[in-house]
Amino acid sequence: MSKLSEEAVAEKLDLVEGWSREDGKWIAKRYRFSQFLEGIAFVDKVAHIAEKELNHHPMIAIDYKLVTLRLTSWNAGGLTDLDFTAAARFDAAYVTEL
């Protein structure tokens, strides 16, 4: 998987609502839940998608009812198509949680 150009990253960011660039090599998004266990259930879905479907794993932070996901492709040295595919899949999992 090849690292995306800055132009390609900007284009793909427009396609994944709420995701933002962090430190040049990450994309990140924060998801809010009304209850702690809803966030935990979301993280479980994310973990399943990451492990079983994509083989691409996010950094996950759980702060009570706030879950933050961060993505990058270490082996490519930055962002790849797979990061944006994962972002879209995680967003779809969040929508089904609501």
C-alpha positions in Angstrom: 0.0 0.0 0.0 1.4 3.4 -1.0 1.5 6.6 1.0 -1.0 9.1 -0.4 0.1 12.5 -1.7 -1.0 15.6 0.2 -3.6 16.3 -2.5 -5.0 12.8 -2.3 -5.3 13.1 1.5 -7.1 16.4 1.2 -9.6 14.9 -1.3 -10.2 11.8 0.8 -10.7 13.9 4.0 -13.6 15.5 2.3 -15.3 12.1 2.0 -15.1 11.1 5.6 -17.1 13.6 7.7 -15.6 14.6 11.0 -12.2 13.2 10.5 -9.3 15.6 10.8 -5.5 15.6 10.2 -3.2 15.3 13.2 0.5 15.8 13.2 0.8 15.3 9.5 0.6 11.5 9.5 -2.6 10.7 11.3 -6.4 11.1 10.8 -8.5 11.2 13.9 -12.1 11.4 15.0 -13.9 11.6 18.3 -17.2 9.8 18.8 -19.5 10.8 21.7 -22.0 8.4 23.4 -24.8 9.0 25.9 -23.6 6.1 28.1 -20.2 4.6 28.8 -21.2 1.0 27.7 -22.4 2.3 24.3 -18.8 3.6 23.7 -17.4 0.2 24.8 -19.8 -1.6 22.4 -18.6 0.7 19.6 -15.0 -0.1 20.4 -15.8 -3.8 20.2 -17.3 -3.3 16.8 -14.2 -1.3 15.7 -11.9 -4.0 17.0 -13.8 -6.7 15.1 -13.7 -4.7 11.8 -10.1 -3.9 12.3 -9.0 -7.4 13.1 -11.3 -9.6 11.0 -12.2 -7.5 8.0 -9.4 -5.0 7.4 -6.3 -6.2 9.2 -5.7 -2.5 10.0 -5.9 -1.3 13.5 -6.5 2.1 14.9 -5.1 3.7 18.0 -8.1 3.8 20.4 -8.6 6.1 23.4 -11.6 5.7 25.7 -12.4 8.7 27.9 -15.6 7.8 29.7 -18.3 8.5 27.0 -15.8 9.8 24.4 -14.0 7.4 22.1 -11.1 8.7 19.9 -9.8 6.8 16.9 -6.6 7.6 15.1 -5.3 6.0 11.9 -2.1 5.8 10.0 -0.2 3.2 8.0 3.1 2.7 9.7 4.5 0.5 6.9 3.8 3.2 4.3 5.1 6.0 6.5 1.9 7.9 6.4 -1.7 7.8 5.2 -3.0 5.3 2.6 -6.3 4.4 1.0 -6.7 1.7 3.8 -6.8 4.4 6.4 -9.7 6.1 4.7 -11.5 2.8 4.0 -11.2 2.0 7.8 -12.5 5.5 8.7 -15.6 5.0 6.5 -16.2 1.5 8.0 -15.8 2.8 11.6 -18.2 5.6 10.8 -20.7 3.1 9.5 -20.4 1.1 12.7 -21.0 4.3 14.7 -24.2 5.0 12.8 -25.6 1.6 13.7 -24.8 2.2 17.3 -27.1 5.3 17.5 
